[in-house]
Amino acid sequence: MIDRIPTGEDTARMQRDGYLVVREFLDAREVAGLLDWATELEQAPEVSGRHWVYREDSMSAPGQRVIQRIENFCPYHPGFDRFIRHAALARWTGALLGGPVVLFKDKINFKMPGGAGFKAHQDQQAGWSTYAPLFVTAMVTLDAATLENGCLEIAPGRHREGLIGQQWVPLEEQGLSLEAVPTAPGDVIFFDSYVPHASKPNLTHAPRRILYITYNLASEGDHRERYFADKHASFPPDIDRDREKTYVFRV
C-alpha cells in the first residue's frame, strides 16, 4: 500500500479537476487479496439483512442475469471493513477533503461480460445533499479498466459548477467533454460528488471488478445507516424485492 500522503500538487489537482489518479496505490498482493474478498461476497449465500446483491440482464447473453454490484458489505466482512475504514484509503480521502472522514457508501461494481455501462451523472444528483454537502469516492481498480470493458469517463473541472443536472435525471453527454481514464489493478481514482462521470458496457469476455468507496467529512455526520435505509425503501437488493413491483435504476 502507498506509504505517502497527498502532496500539495495532488491536492491542487483534485481542486482543479475534481479528481485525482494515484497509480500503484496498492501492490499486486493487496489487489489479489481484495479480489479474493470480492469473490467471497459473490459466492456467499444471498440472505436478507446481509450484504446487498444486484443483478442485471446481460447485453451479450440474452435471457441471462449477471451480477452487477454488491453494496452494504462492510458490516459483514471484517477484512473489507478494516481496509476501507482504517487504512490509507480513508487517510487519503480525509487529506483531500480537509479533515477526518466517515464511510458513507461501500460498493463493488462487477461489470461482468455483457454488463451495461452507466449514463453520465453527478453522484450528488442521487439525493445525496440530504445527507452532506460533499463526498469523495475512491475508485479502487481490481481488474484492468480499459476502453474495451468500460473504464471510468470523467468531465474534468465541471465540479466547480455545482449541480449541473436535475436530481435523479442522467446528464446529457453532448457537451460534457468526457475523458476516458483507463486504470491498472492497484490504481485509485479519487473524485468528488459533483464530478460528471460515466462508463460504457463491458463487451469483453472477462469481468471488470472495481471498488467504489464513498466518504464524507466526519464533521458533517455519519449518514451511512440512514442512507442505506432510505435506499432499501426505494431500490432494495434483489432478494428483498416485491415481485409484483418494477424497480428502475435512475442515477
Salt bridges, closest charged atoms under 4 A:
GLU9 OE2 - ARG13 NH2 2.85
ASP10 OD2 - ARG4 NH1 2.80
ASP10 OD1 - ARG13 NH1 3.98
ASP17 OD2 - ARG16 NH2 2.80
GLU40 OE1 - HIS77 NE2 2.94
GLU46 OE2 - ARG55 NH1 2.47
ASP57 OD1 - ARG65 NH1 3.23
GLU71 OE2 - ARG69 NE 2.77
GLU71 OE2 - LYS105 NZ 3.96
GLU71 OE2 - LYS231 NZ 2.86
ASP81 OD1 - ARG85 NE 2.57
ASP106 OD1 - ARG224 NH2 2.91
ASP123 OD1 - HIS121 NE2 3.20
ASP123 OD1 - HIS197 NE2 3.35
ASP143 OD2 - ARG209 NE 2.66
GLU153 OE2 - LYS200 NZ 2.73
GLU161 OE2 - ARG158 NE 2.38
ASP187 OD2 - ARG23 NH1 2.88
ASP238 OD2 - ARG65 NH2 3.81
ASP238 OD1 - ARG241 NE 3.85
ASP240 OD2 - HIS232 NE2 2.74
